[in-house]
Amino acid sequence: MKARIVRIGNSRGVRLPKPLIEQAGLGEEVELRVEEGAIVIQASTALRAGWADAARRLVEAGGGGLLDEPTPTKFDATEWRW
């Protein structure tokens, strides 16, 4: 499908037909990037999308602990009395 680049203020834009937007699953926000001389328009993903599932899989696989052993400090010895 061919489209024309139109002037929008100091920028340029391309009008995307509604069926094309629906087929691509695009919402109100999109991600733009350049790949090998092409501009790629992609549906925007929510920040931290999938983090909860990734953390759950990590724990199920036996990971997710501390990287280093805790180092006690003077504060721990004097302030944390239960």
C-alpha positions as CSV (number, residue, x, y, z in Angstrom):
1,M,0.0,0.0,0.0
2,K,1.4,3.4,-0.9
3,A,0.8,6.5,1.2
4,R,1.9,10.1,1.0
5,I,4.0,11.9,3.5
6,V,2.1,15.1,4.6
7,R,3.3,18.2,6.4
8,I,2.2,18.6,10.0
9,G,3.7,21.8,11.3
10,N,7.5,21.4,11.2
11,S,7.1,17.6,11.1
12,R,5.8,15.1,8.5
13,G,3.3,12.4,9.0
14,V,1.6,9.5,7.3
15,R,-2.1,8.8,7.5
16,L,-2.7,5.2,8.4
17,P,-6.0,3.6,7.3
18,K,-8.2,2.3,10.2
19,P,-8.2,-1.4,8.9
20,L,-4.4,-1.3,8.9
21,I,-4.2,0.1,12.4
22,E,-6.7,-2.6,13.7
23,Q,-4.9,-5.4,11.9
24,A,-1.6,-4.4,13.5
25,G,-3.2,-4.0,16.9
26,L,-2.1,-0.4,17.4
27,G,-3.5,1.7,20.2
28,E,-3.1,5.4,21.1
29,E,0.7,5.1,21.7
30,V,3.2,3.4,19.4
31,E,6.9,2.8,19.4
32,L,8.9,4.1,16.5
33,R,12.4,2.9,15.4
34,V,14.5,2.7,12.2
35,E,15.7,-0.6,10.9
36,E,17.7,-0.9,7.7
37,G,16.3,2.2,6.0
38,A,12.7,1.5,7.2
39,I,10.6,3.2,9.8
40,V,8.9,0.5,12.0
41,I,5.7,1.4,13.9
42,Q,5.0,-1.1,16.7
43,A,2.4,-1.3,19.4
44,S,3.7,0.2,22.6
45,T,4.1,-2.1,25.6
46,A,3.3,-1.2,29.2
47,L,6.3,-0.4,31.3
48,R,7.5,-3.5,33.3
49,A,5.1,-5.7,31.3
50,G,5.8,-9.3,32.1
51,W,8.0,-8.6,35.1
52,A,5.7,-10.4,37.5
53,D,5.6,-13.5,35.4
54,A,9.4,-13.4,34.9
55,A,9.9,-13.1,38.7
56,R,7.5,-16.0,39.4
57,R,9.4,-18.2,36.9
58,L,12.7,-17.3,38.4
59,V,11.5,-18.3,41.9
60,E,10.0,-21.5,40.6
61,A,13.4,-22.3,39.0
62,G,15.1,-21.9,42.4
63,G,16.6,-18.5,41.7
64,G,15.8,-15.0,42.9
65,G,17.9,-15.0,46.1
66,L,20.4,-12.4,47.2
67,L,23.6,-12.2,45.0
68,D,25.8,-11.7,48.0
69,E,25.6,-12.7,51.7
70,P,24.2,-10.0,53.9
71,T,26.9,-7.9,55.6
72,P,26.0,-7.0,59.2
73,T,26.7,-3.5,60.3
74,K,26.9,-1.6,63.6
75,F,23.4,-0.3,63.0
76,D,22.1,-3.9,62.8
77,A,23.6,-4.8,66.2
78,T,22.3,-1.7,68.1
79,E,19.1,-0.6,66.4
80,W,17.2,-3.8,65.6
81,R,16.3,-5.3,68.9
82,W,12.9,-7.0,68.9
